[in-house]
Structure formats: C-alpha cells, structure tokens
C-alpha cells in the first residue's frame, strides 16, 4: 500500500472529525489528490506542460 495515500486518507478522516462510515470517500479523495500531485511532478520533471 502506498504510504502517502494512506497518510492523506487518514488526514482527511481526522480533519472531518473522524466521521464513521466515510472511509471509502476519504480513500477515493486521497487517491485523486495523490494521483494529481504525482502527475504534476512527472510533468515538472519532464519539463512538459500538463494536458488537462
């Protein structure tokens, strides 16, 4: 499991007041955020412009 993804999902859960029943929502949000950050870093590292 990706540690950054796990940490981000946990931070989102904590920020929500540790709401029960929304674990999947936090996980999916973390996947979107971490994935976007990785895509942006890849673009910066390759000196290409993002395509979105």
NORKAVEN-V948842 format. One record per residue. N is the residue number from 1. OMEGA is omega in whole degrees, -180 to 180 (* if undefined). Layout:
n=N omega=OMEGA
n=N omega=OMEGA
//
This chain:
n=1 omega=-180
n=2 omega=-177
n=3 omega=179
n=4 omega=178
n=5 omega=179
n=6 omega=-179
n=7 omega=-180
n=8 omega=178
n=9 omega=179
n=10 omega=180
n=11 omega=177
n=12 omega=179
n=13 omega=179
n=14 omega=-178
n=15 omega=-179
n=16 omega=-176
n=17 omega=178
n=18 omega=-179
n=19 omega=176
n=20 omega=173
n=21 omega=-179
n=22 omega=-176
n=23 omega=-179
n=24 omega=178
n=25 omega=179
n=26 omega=-180
n=27 omega=-179
n=28 omega=176
n=29 omega=178
n=30 omega=178
n=31 omega=179
n=32 omega=-177
n=33 omega=-179
n=34 omega=178
n=35 omega=179
n=36 omega=179
n=37 omega=180
n=38 omega=178
n=39 omega=179
n=40 omega=179
n=41 omega=178
n=42 omega=179
n=43 omega=179
n=44 omega=-178
n=45 omega=-179
n=46 omega=-180
n=47 omega=176
n=48 omega=176
n=49 omega=175
n=50 omega=-177
n=51 omega=179
n=52 omega=*
//
